[in-house]
Amino acid sequence: MSYPVDMTVTPEVSAHFDEDTNTISYIVKDPSSNHCAIVDSVMDIDYAAGRITYDHADALIAEIQSRGLTLDWIIETHVHADHLSAAPYIQAKLGGKIGVGEKIMIVQDTFGKVFNEGTEFQRDGSQFDALFKDGDTYQVGNMQGFAMYTPGHTPACMVHVMGNATFTGDTLFMPDGGSARADFPGGDAAQLYDSIQKVLALPDEMRLFMCHDYGPNGRDIQWETTVAEEKAHNIHVGGDKTREDFIKFRTERDATLAMPRLIIPSLQVNMRAGEVPTDADGNPMLKVPVNKL
Ligand SMILES: [Fe+2]
């Protein structure tokens, strides 16, 4: 697959860090129009109380409104297991199309079973407005974006590239953070390595924007690096690390990791494009499958 990389376009990237989930949401503005995209929004949840709020999403919405921007796309890099998407809430206020990778159907099939969803839960990706295949392009105003299929962390992960800005999702972390786990259902460490190589094959000067940062070794939170920096210094794939090194390390490390705190609500909401499921009476309701994850 050859991708339509265009390093001459420099979008304005505005980052919004969510302290509760260590997620970074982005507003990406076309430099030659007032159109923008959002990548990986967050809906706030107090899981212990079953309470959903929208402070983080409202900040994104307020920025887009105050800058007078038109929202073309609300992109999910994948079905996140650690935070809930606010895509439908944002779409109701600002419009825009919600897009995700077409392999969402695999994720919906897997977790449709885990959560014992009935036949009313469609497993065909129809909750989303667009399903991206590898290399698919889309417009944000005059700026062309494209999706790269990057499975491994999950089977539906896509990395999104707009001009000289790339949104890595959970394919890569900052150089001192390494990479995301590959042990969720449908995850695969070897696939993740190969997907990371696709990202590292982009031009050295490509700006990379992370979906998460945890401030390893006590440093401040960061979210932006470059392909050159990752190739040279990433602690899991940089320098002279081999594919075999990566698979061994990733597999051993993943065996020690606990489930993410918000995986149960996140999957139920995110596999529905950010809609909260409802009970038989139409009230928002989340399930907890026992001993299934
Ligand atoms: Fe993730």
Boltz pocket constraint, residues with backbone or C-beta under 6 A from the ligand:
constraints:
  - pocket:
      binder: B
      contacts: [[A, 78], [A, 79], [A, 80], [A, 81], [A, 82], [A, 153], [A, 170], [A, 180]]
      max_distance: 6.0
